[in-house]
């Protein structure tokens, strides 16, 4: 991946256009601590997609605004939501791409500021795993729990290799099923 050393200023659309000019369209910022990540994501979560991977902030363009993509995501979330409602004794929580998870298995305990937070398009955490968290942990922006299964949609500008890398991260984090 090429390193981009450029300060990007401007409107949200100018920043998105800059991101889309990269191949692949993403920026990696090293040494982002958890507090910085939470501040950045609270201000920009509607405009950009972000992940924290071993203390590196990954910034990607926003989700594409397109009826085909939107329809596919809506159908998946609807089916998972219906399945969750029919299995309330099994499912603890189900989330969309707006829900992120702190993945402890990918973190080095010797470096507490190098956290990993990912947000799949859809995720399910079974009740037993969810209930093992404290009330405080459940209320954090990124609960420290690995989903039991996740769904990631492939964006039009993502290569199969990039999607495969994301799936490997999820499996290494302890996800039982990733599709």
Backbone torsions as a table, in degrees:
resi	resn	phi	psi	omega
1	UNK	NA	133.7	179.4
2	UNK	-73.0	146.9	177.1
3	UNK	-93.8	128.5	178.9
4	UNK	-106.7	122.7	177.1
5	UNK	-118.5	86.4	-177.6
6	UNK	-149.7	133.9	176.5
7	UNK	-85.2	126.3	-177.2
8	UNK	-104.4	119.3	176.5
9	UNK	-125.6	155.3	176.5
10	UNK	135.7	-169.9	-179.0
11	UNK	-72.6	167.7	177.9
12	UNK	-57.0	-41.7	-178.6
13	UNK	-66.8	-34.4	177.2
14	UNK	-66.9	-38.9	178.3
15	UNK	-66.0	-43.9	178.6
16	UNK	-62.5	-42.7	178.6
17	UNK	-61.2	-39.5	176.8
18	UNK	-62.5	-46.1	179.3
19	UNK	-58.7	-43.4	-177.5
20	UNK	-67.6	-19.6	178.5
21	UNK	-78.5	-12.5	179.7
22	UNK	-85.1	157.7	178.3
23	UNK	-133.1	105.4	-3.0
24	UNK	-74.5	160.1	-175.3
25	UNK	-75.3	80.0	177.9
26	UNK	-157.7	154.6	177.5
27	UNK	-123.2	137.0	176.6
28	UNK	-111.6	126.6	176.9
29	UNK	-115.1	114.4	-178.0
30	UNK	-73.9	161.4	172.8
31	UNK	54.7	53.9	174.6
32	UNK	-101.3	118.1	-179.0
33	UNK	-83.8	165.3	-175.3
34	UNK	-57.4	-37.5	-179.9
35	UNK	-66.8	-42.6	176.9
36	UNK	-61.1	-44.4	-179.9
37	UNK	-58.2	-47.3	-179.1
38	UNK	-63.3	-38.4	177.9
39	UNK	-65.7	-47.2	-178.0
40	UNK	-63.1	-45.0	-176.6
41	UNK	-70.6	-30.8	179.8
42	UNK	-68.6	-28.2	-179.7
43	UNK	-87.9	-33.2	-170.4
44	UNK	-115.0	6.9	-170.7
45	UNK	-62.0	-24.4	-179.3
46	UNK	-84.0	-20.4	-173.8
47	UNK	-101.0	-32.3	-176.2
48	UNK	-132.4	152.7	173.0
49	UNK	-95.8	138.7	-177.4
50	UNK	-138.4	145.9	173.8
51	UNK	-134.0	152.9	173.7
52	UNK	-115.2	115.6	-175.2
53	UNK	-122.1	106.6	-178.9
54	UNK	49.8	45.4	177.2
55	UNK	82.2	3.0	177.1
56	UNK	-106.0	126.7	178.2
57	UNK	-82.6	125.2	176.9
58	UNK	-109.1	121.8	-179.0
59	UNK	-112.2	128.0	-178.3
60	UNK	-126.5	162.2	177.9
61	UNK	-61.9	162.5	178.1
62	UNK	-66.2	166.1	176.0
63	UNK	-59.3	141.1	-179.9
64	UNK	-65.3	139.7	175.2
65	UNK	-92.5	101.0	-175.8
66	UNK	-156.6	134.5	-174.9
67	UNK	-63.3	-35.0	-179.7
68	UNK	-66.4	-46.3	178.2
69	UNK	-63.3	-46.9	-178.7
70	UNK	-59.8	-41.9	179.1
71	UNK	-63.6	-44.3	179.8
72	UNK	-62.4	-46.6	-180.0
73	UNK	-64.0	-42.7	179.9
74	UNK	-60.9	-43.6	-180.0
75	UNK	-63.6	-42.5	179.5
76	UNK	-63.6	-49.5	-178.9
77	UNK	-63.7	-38.5	177.6
78	UNK	-62.8	-43.8	179.3
79	UNK	-65.6	-42.9	178.6
80	UNK	-66.2	-39.9	177.7
81	UNK	-62.5	-42.6	177.8
82	UNK	-65.0	-42.5	177.9
83	UNK	-61.2	-42.5	177.5
84	UNK	-60.1	-45.7	-179.2
85	UNK	-63.8	-30.4	178.6
86	UNK	-83.8	-6.5	-176.8
87	UNK	-134.8	50.5	-174.7
88	UNK	-62.7	-24.4	178.3
89	UNK	-81.3	-10.9	-179.1
90	UNK	-102.5	-40.1	-171.7
91	UNK	-96.6	130.0	175.4
92	UNK	-88.4	-45.2	-178.4
93	UNK	-157.1	146.2	173.0
94	UNK	-131.6	138.0	-176.1
95	UNK	-134.0	161.4	174.0
96	UNK	-96.3	-165.8	-179.7
97	UNK	-66.6	-11.1	177.3
98	UNK	-81.9	-5.9	178.9
99	UNK	-103.4	125.8	179.5
100	UNK	-113.8	158.5	-177.6
101	UNK	-131.5	136.8	173.6
102	UNK	-85.1	121.7	-172.7
103	UNK	-102.4	94.7	-173.3
104	UNK	-63.1	-33.3	-178.6
105	UNK	-65.2	-20.7	-179.9
106	UNK	-94.0	1.6	-177.0
107	UNK	-103.2	144.9	175.8
108	UNK	-93.1	118.7	-178.0
109	UNK	-61.2	-18.2	177.6
110	UNK	-77.3	-12.2	-179.7
111	UNK	-129.5	78.1	-174.0
112	UNK	-63.6	-20.2	178.8
113	UNK	-87.0	-3.7	179.3
114	UNK	-99.2	71.6	-177.4
115	UNK	-85.9	164.6	175.0
116	UNK	-126.9	121.8	177.9
117	UNK	-129.4	122.4	177.6
118	UNK	-125.6	153.4	179.3
119	UNK	-129.2	105.0	177.6
120	UNK	-77.9	168.5	176.5
121	UNK	-64.5	-33.3	179.1
122	UNK	-153.8	141.3	-179.6
123	UNK	-146.7	152.9	175.2
124	UNK	-132.5	131.1	172.0
125	UNK	-113.9	121.5	179.6
126	UNK	-65.5	155.1	-174.4
127	UNK	-55.6	-44.6	-178.1
128	UNK	-60.4	-42.1	-180.0
129	UNK	-70.4	-44.0	-179.4
130	UNK	-64.4	-42.9	-178.3
131	UNK	-70.1	-13.7	177.0
132	UNK	-75.9	-12.7	177.7
133	UNK	-80.8	151.7	173.6
134	UNK	-73.4	164.2	176.6
135	UNK	-59.4	-39.4	-179.9
136	UNK	-64.0	-42.9	-179.7
137	UNK	-64.4	-37.0	179.3
138	UNK	-65.5	-27.1	-176.6
139	UNK	-89.5	-6.5	179.8
140	UNK	-70.0	155.9	179.1
141	UNK	-58.6	-32.4	-178.0
142	UNK	-132.2	88.1	-176.6
143	UNK	-56.8	140.2	-179.4
144	UNK	-80.5	71.3	-178.3
145	UNK	-148.5	143.5	177.0
146	UNK	-94.1	126.5	177.2
147	UNK	-59.0	153.5	175.5
148	UNK	-74.3	-38.1	171.8
149	UNK	-146.6	153.3	-178.2
150	UNK	-135.9	157.7	173.8
151	UNK	-126.6	128.8	175.5
152	UNK	-119.9	127.6	174.1
153	UNK	-88.9	143.7	178.0
154	UNK	-88.3	121.9	179.1
155	UNK	-76.3	159.1	-178.4
156	UNK	-62.2	-27.0	-178.3
157	UNK	-100.1	6.4	178.6
158	UNK	-96.9	134.7	176.4
159	UNK	-79.0	161.4	175.9
160	UNK	-62.3	-34.5	179.4
161	UNK	-64.6	-42.9	179.3
162	UNK	-64.4	-42.3	177.2
163	UNK	-63.5	-41.3	177.7
164	UNK	-60.1	-42.1	178.6
165	UNK	-60.5	-41.8	177.5
166	UNK	-62.2	-43.1	-179.3
167	UNK	-65.1	-38.4	177.2
168	UNK	-62.9	-40.4	176.5
169	UNK	-58.9	-45.8	-179.6
170	UNK	-61.9	-45.3	-179.8
171	UNK	-63.7	-42.9	177.8
172	UNK	-63.4	-26.3	178.5
173	UNK	-78.1	-13.1	177.9
174	UNK	110.6	9.3	176.4
175	UNK	-65.3	134.3	-179.4
176	UNK	-76.7	-35.0	-176.5
177	UNK	-143.8	128.2	178.9
178	UNK	-132.8	130.2	179.9
179	UNK	-139.8	NA	NA
